[in-house]
Amino acid sequence: MRTTDAPNLTPRRIESLKPKDRPYRVADGGAPVPGLLLVIHPSGRRSWLSRLTVAGGYHLDDEAPRRRQGRRVDLTLGAWPALSIEEARERHRQAAALAADGHDPRHDRVRGKVAPRMGELRELWLAHLEKHKGLAPRTIQAHRRRWEMYLSRLDGLKVAELDRQDVAPELTRAADKAPTQAHACLKTLRAAMGWAIAQGWIDTDPTTGMKADAYGAATSKPRDVVLTLEELRRVWASVAASRMGKATRAAVQLLILTGARRAEVCGMRIEELDLEAGEWHLPAERTKTSAARTVYLSPLAVEIIRERIRERESGPVLVPPGKEGVELNPDTLTIAVRRLRESKLADLPEFTVHDLRRSCATGWAEYLDAEPHLIGLALGHARRDLMARTYQHDARADKQRRLLNAWGSLLSDHVTRDPGAEVVPLRRHVSA
């Protein structure tokens, strides 16, 4: 039965809805009662929302009862496609029936009248963290990204029905793709299940006693890999000649040019850039230290960024093929670098994405005579000394700019050139 002027949502129509800079909603005209909405997020994620009016009942203290005003509530039903169109419509119908009787379906869910599934648990738990826990946005985004990449196969299961047999294959798959991620996935899942226990949906955590190393996970060990200029040149040349997507290729090059963190580079937005000034202004919510900072861009870095954004004026800089408006996933970058190393650079030290950042810091000290304090500022490190954190707030902007420009020139001379190009003698740049 048609309930609104909106068209019926179908899988094909849902797939055609492109993400925008802000979340937006599309009504489902095929819902049994009005109020079923599909939310399209800037990341490309889609989720179901039930918008309902809870009946207010009546005032009975007067001779003639007066109807109380109802109140509107929004109920997250789950993520699409884990929650199908038919399931979303049925869940919306159940919630609307509760609301019509004066029950808030959000509260009735806790009492088990509307059973949540794992995909819905993820959305509710992350919303709780955003509202009440005061965690850095990047930490919450890491939980979401980890779940979507490695745990999304669980989304259609009811929370109360989850057991080890469901979780074990997902941890194994995560370990196969990125061994250290299996530990992180188990940590994320345990945190979510702990919150589910607190809501009364389950009595015990099915992940209790599970150890990630039983599924092939590797513990993260302290690393000290540093690539020389010659090794960086081989990495640069292999990236340029690889079948990596253009966004992934640019991300690796910008990592080497800036020393920024992978999540910072992958999440770079046009609105953060002042390319005329050669500046990239990272907002506090996108840095590990929760402090805004400026990354100074060499001419080569500016050239690479311009090539990626072309005529666009907003949105992510690094957009994967066929995913307009969606930023590059940091885990995609990690996997691409690992595959490149294993296939083309197996004779080099076993380097990771983060080792490129360490190589930048070492190069700044070795070739450019940069002092440790300046290197820490350029890397965006938090100051560990309480006195420095409290009283020293100088950013040494001019020195940072000279350092990054000198690094860009050094890389242009000794890293980005083709192997057969004329060799430029290694010169000691003016101290930053």
Secondary structure, 3 states (H helix, E strand, C coil): CCCCCCCCCCHHHHHHCCCCCCCEEEECCCCCCCCEEEEECCCCCEEEEEEEEECCCEECCCCCCEECCCEEEEEEEEEECCCCHHHHHHHHHHHHHHHHCCCCHHHHHHCCCCCCEHHHHHHHHHHHHHHHHCCCHHHHHHHHHHHHHHHHHHCCCEHHHCCHHHHHHHHHHHHHHCCCHHHHHHHHHHHHHHHHHHHCCCCCCCCCCCCHHHHCCCCCCCCCCCCCHHHHHHHHHHHHHCCCCHHHHHHHHHHHHHCCCHHHHHCCEHHHEECCCCEEEECHHHCCCCCCEEEECCHHHHHHHHHHHCCCCCCECCCCCCCCCCCCCHHHHHHHHHHHHHHHCCCCCCCCHHHHHHHHHHHHHHHHCCCHHHHHHHHCCCCCCHHHHHHCCCCCHHHHHHHHHHHHHHHHHHCCCCCCCCCCCCCCCCCC
